[in-house]
Amino acid sequence: MSLHGRTALVTGSTQGIGLAIAESLARAGAQVVLHGIEPAAQGAEVAAQLQAATGARCTYVSANLMDEAQAAGLVAQAEALLAPIDIMVNNAGIQFTCPVAEFPAERWNAILAVNLSACFHTMKAAIPGMRQRRWGRLINIASVHGLVASLNKGAYLAAKHGLVGLNKGVALETATDGITANCICPGWTDTALIQPQIEARAAAVGGDREAGIRELLREKQPNLTLLPPSALGEVAVFLCSPAAAGITGVALPVDGGWTAQ
């Protein structure tokens, strides 16, 4: 499909899943606003590289999503740089693992601010313009942990389960406005975030990285294969397509069978 004439804002998009989604949207023809917390020059370089690789116009905005005012103003900031936002992808996220009894309150607050509250603020800001134009795509990157639980991830579970619920409510509120709102729920994905876990498992099996990956995934992900971030980008493009116009309010697992168990 073609997304020519559309403008996307992808949070947390200078690396990993966010960058892969931004690249897929750009290759489909959308112009893209990248977001991160890097210095402006560093983020602008990532945007310039994406623009050179895809031919789509790309730019970069910096905002600390733990700050309510910066999260609430992100859409306006992006629109001032490029164009009204047609596709809002909430991807930015942080993690901290610890039993609830020892969980630091500041970590709890930070995870809920970035992984849940920031999504509320960006959608609240994007929806009025989408309604006016009668077209919009809200895509929230949740997680399998928005659907099922794992040990020692209380704040992340609360945020991601909350995001799935928030998304359902937004989908109902915008159902007659030409807007769809959907969650993508990835399983284990090949990003820098999980490399320390892979390395630890590999060390335990004699340094074999592939064996380490299989050991890590064996606990949860039946296909025993890390998802390439590009796969999530293609799912995002599909959710923007005419074929997905009737899909709203869903939490779509892309998890190698994790949540089928």
C-alpha positions as CSV (number, residue, x, y, z in Angstrom):
1,M,0.0,0.0,0.0
2,S,1.0,3.6,-0.3
3,L,1.1,6.1,2.5
4,H,2.1,9.0,0.3
5,G,0.6,12.2,1.7
6,R,0.5,10.8,5.3
7,T,2.7,12.0,8.2
8,A,3.7,9.7,11.0
9,L,5.1,10.4,14.5
10,V,6.8,7.4,16.1
11,T,8.0,7.8,19.7
12,G,11.2,6.1,20.8
13,S,12.3,5.7,17.2
14,T,16.0,6.2,17.0
15,Q,16.7,2.5,17.5
16,G,15.2,-0.9,17.8
17,I,11.5,-1.5,17.2
18,G,10.7,2.2,16.9
19,L,13.3,2.8,14.2
20,A,12.1,-0.3,12.3
21,I,8.5,0.9,12.3
22,A,9.6,4.4,11.2
23,E,11.6,2.8,8.3
24,S,8.6,0.7,7.2
25,L,6.3,3.6,7.3
26,A,8.8,5.7,5.3
27,R,9.3,3.0,2.7
28,A,5.5,2.9,2.3
29,G,5.7,6.6,1.5
30,A,4.9,8.4,4.7
31,Q,7.0,11.3,5.9
32,V,8.1,10.6,9.5
33,V,8.9,12.5,12.6
34,L,11.4,10.5,14.8
35,H,11.4,11.0,18.5
36,G,14.0,10.3,21.2
37,I,15.9,11.8,24.1
38,E,19.2,12.1,22.3
39,P,20.8,15.5,21.7
40,A,19.3,17.2,18.7
41,A,22.3,16.7,16.5
42,Q,22.4,13.0,17.1
43,G,18.7,12.5,16.5
44,A,18.9,14.6,13.4
45,E,21.6,12.4,12.0
46,V,19.4,9.3,12.5
47,A,16.6,11.1,10.7
48,A,18.9,12.2,7.8
49,Q,20.1,8.6,7.4
50,L,16.5,7.4,7.3
51,Q,15.6,10.0,4.7
52,A,18.6,9.1,2.5
53,A,17.7,5.4,2.7
54,T,13.9,5.8,2.0
55,G,13.5,9.0,0.1
56,A,10.8,10.1,2.5
57,R,11.0,13.4,4.3
58,C,12.1,12.7,7.9
59,T,12.9,14.9,10.9
60,Y,13.5,14.5,14.6
61,V,12.1,15.9,17.9
62,S,13.4,15.4,21.4
63,A,11.1,15.1,24.4
64,N,11.3,13.5,27.8
65,L,8.1,11.5,28.1
66,M,8.4,11.3,31.9
67,D,7.6,15.0,31.8
68,E,3.8,15.5,31.4
69,A,4.2,18.9,29.6
70,Q,6.7,17.5,27.1
71,A,4.6,14.4,26.4
72,A,1.5,16.5,26.0
73,G,3.3,18.9,23.6
74,L,5.0,16.3,21.5
75,V,2.4,16.2,18.7
76,A,2.3,20.0,18.4
77,Q,6.1,20.1,18.3
78,A,6.1,17.4,15.5
79,E,3.4,19.1,13.5
80,A,5.2,22.5,13.6
81,L,8.3,20.8,12.1
82,L,6.6,18.7,9.4
83,A,2.8,18.4,9.0
84,P,-0.4,17.4,10.8
85,I,0.0,13.9,12.2
86,D,-2.1,11.2,10.5
87,I,-0.3,8.2,12.1
88,M,0.6,8.2,15.8
89,V,2.8,5.3,16.9
90,N,3.4,5.1,20.6
91,N,6.5,2.9,20.9
92,A,8.7,4.5,23.6
93,G,9.1,2.4,26.6
94,I,11.3,1.6,29.6
95,Q,11.7,-1.4,31.8
96,F,12.8,-2.4,35.3
97,T,12.4,-5.8,36.9
98,C,12.1,-6.3,40.6
99,P,9.6,-8.0,43.0
100,V,6.8,-5.7,44.0
101,A,7.8,-5.8,47.7
102,E,11.1,-4.2,46.8
103,F,10.0,-2.2,43.8
104,P,11.3,1.5,44.0
105,A,8.4,3.9,43.8
106,E,10.4,6.2,41.5
107,R,10.8,3.3,39.0
108,W,7.1,2.6,39.2
109,N,6.2,6.2,38.5
110,A,8.7,6.5,35.6
111,I,7.5,3.3,33.9
112,L,3.8,4.3,34.1
113,A,4.7,7.8,32.9
114,V,6.6,6.7,29.8
115,N,4.7,3.5,28.9
116,L,1.2,4.6,29.6
117,S,0.6,8.2,30.5
118,A,2.6,9.5,27.5
119,C,0.4,7.4,25.2
120,F,-2.7,9.1,26.7
121,H,-1.2,12.5,26.1
122,T,-0.1,11.9,22.5
123,M,-3.4,10.4,21.5
124,K,-5.3,13.2,23.2
125,A,-3.3,15.7,21.2
126,A,-3.6,13.8,17.9
127,I,-7.2,12.8,17.9
128,P,-8.8,16.3,17.2
129,G,-6.9,16.8,14.0
130,M,-7.5,13.3,12.8
131,R,-11.2,13.8,13.5
132,Q,-11.2,17.0,11.5
133,R,-9.5,15.2,8.5
134,R,-11.6,12.1,8.9
135,W,-8.6,9.8,8.9
136,G,-6.2,8.6,11.5
137,R,-4.2,5.6,12.7
138,L,-3.3,5.2,16.4
139,I,-0.9,2.4,16.9
140,N,0.2,1.5,20.5
141,I,3.1,-0.8,20.9
142,A,2.1,-2.8,24.0
143,S,3.6,-6.2,24.6
144,V,2.7,-9.8,25.3
145,H,2.9,-8.4,28.8
146,G,-0.2,-6.4,28.1
147,L,-2.0,-9.8,27.8
148,V,-0.2,-12.2,30.1
149,A,2.2,-11.9,33.1
150,S,5.8,-12.7,34.0
151,L,7.6,-12.6,37.3
152,N,9.1,-9.3,38.7
153,K,7.5,-7.0,36.1
154,G,4.7,-5.4,38.1
155,A,5.0,-1.9,36.8
156,Y,5.6,-2.9,33.2
157,L,2.5,-5.3,33.4
158,A,0.4,-2.5,34.9
159,A,1.4,-0.1,32.2
160,K,1.0,-2.5,29.3
161,H,-2.3,-4.0,30.5
162,G,-3.4,-0.4,31.0
163,L,-2.4,0.6,27.5
164,V,-4.4,-2.3,26.0
165,G,-7.5,-1.1,28.0
166,L,-6.9,2.5,27.1
167,N,-6.6,1.6,23.5
168,K,-10.0,-0.2,23.6
169,G,-11.7,2.8,25.0
170,V,-10.1,5.2,22.4
171,A,-11.2,2.8,19.6
172,L,-14.8,3.0,20.8
173,E,-14.6,6.8,21.1
174,T,-13.3,7.2,17.6
175,A,-15.1,4.4,15.8
176,T,-17.2,6.7,13.6
177,D,-14.4,9.2,12.9
178,G,-12.3,7.4,10.3
179,I,-9.8,6.6,13.0
180,T,-8.6,3.2,14.1
181,A,-6.7,2.5,17.4
182,N,-4.9,-0.8,17.8
183,C,-2.2,-2.3,19.9
184,I,0.7,-4.5,18.6
185,C,1.9,-6.9,21.3
186,P,5.4,-8.2,20.5
187,G,7.1,-11.2,22.1
188,W,10.9,-11.5,22.3
189,T,12.3,-9.2,19.6
190,D,15.9,-9.0,18.4
191,T,16.8,-5.6,19.9
192,A,19.7,-4.2,22.0
193,L,17.4,-4.3,25.0
194,I,17.6,-8.1,25.4
195,Q,21.2,-8.6,24.4
196,P,22.5,-8.9,28.0
197,Q,20.0,-11.7,28.6
198,I,21.1,-13.5,25.5
199,E,24.7,-13.1,26.5
200,A,24.0,-14.5,29.9
201,R,22.2,-17.6,28.5
202,A,24.9,-18.1,25.9
203,A,27.6,-18.1,28.6
204,A,25.7,-20.8,30.4
205,V,25.8,-23.0,27.4
206,G,29.4,-22.6,26.4
207,G,29.2,-19.3,24.5
208,D,26.9,-20.4,21.7
209,R,24.7,-17.4,21.0
210,E,22.1,-19.3,19.0
211,A,21.9,-21.9,21.8
212,G,21.5,-19.1,24.3
213,I,18.6,-17.6,22.3
214,R,16.9,-21.0,22.2
215,E,17.3,-21.4,25.9
216,L,15.9,-17.9,26.5
217,L,12.9,-18.4,24.2
218,R,12.2,-21.9,25.3
219,E,10.5,-20.6,28.5
220,K,8.0,-18.5,26.6
221,Q,8.1,-18.3,22.8
222,P,7.3,-21.6,21.1
223,N,8.8,-20.8,17.7
224,L,12.2,-20.4,19.4
225,T,13.0,-17.5,17.0
226,L,13.6,-13.9,17.9
227,L,11.3,-11.6,16.0
228,P,13.1,-9.2,13.6
229,P,12.1,-5.6,14.4
230,S,11.2,-5.2,10.7
231,A,8.3,-7.7,11.1
232,L,6.7,-5.2,13.6
233,G,7.2,-2.4,11.1
234,E,5.3,-4.4,8.4
235,V,2.4,-5.0,10.9
236,A,2.2,-1.3,11.5
237,V,2.0,-0.6,7.8
238,F,-0.7,-3.2,7.4
239,L,-2.7,-1.5,10.2
240,C,-2.5,1.7,8.2
241,S,-3.8,0.0,5.0
242,P,-7.3,0.0,3.6
243,A,-7.4,-3.8,4.4
244,A,-7.2,-2.9,8.1
245,A,-9.8,-0.1,8.0
246,G,-12.3,-2.3,9.9
247,I,-9.8,-3.4,12.5
248,T,-9.9,-1.3,15.7
249,G,-9.6,-1.9,19.4
250,V,-7.6,-5.0,19.0
251,A,-4.4,-6.2,20.8
252,L,-2.6,-8.1,18.1
253,P,0.0,-10.6,19.4
254,V,3.1,-10.9,17.3
255,D,4.8,-13.3,19.6
256,G,5.7,-16.6,18.0
257,G,2.9,-18.4,19.8
258,W,3.7,-17.1,23.3
259,T,0.0,-16.1,24.2
260,A,-1.4,-19.3,22.5
261,Q,-0.2,-21.3,25.5
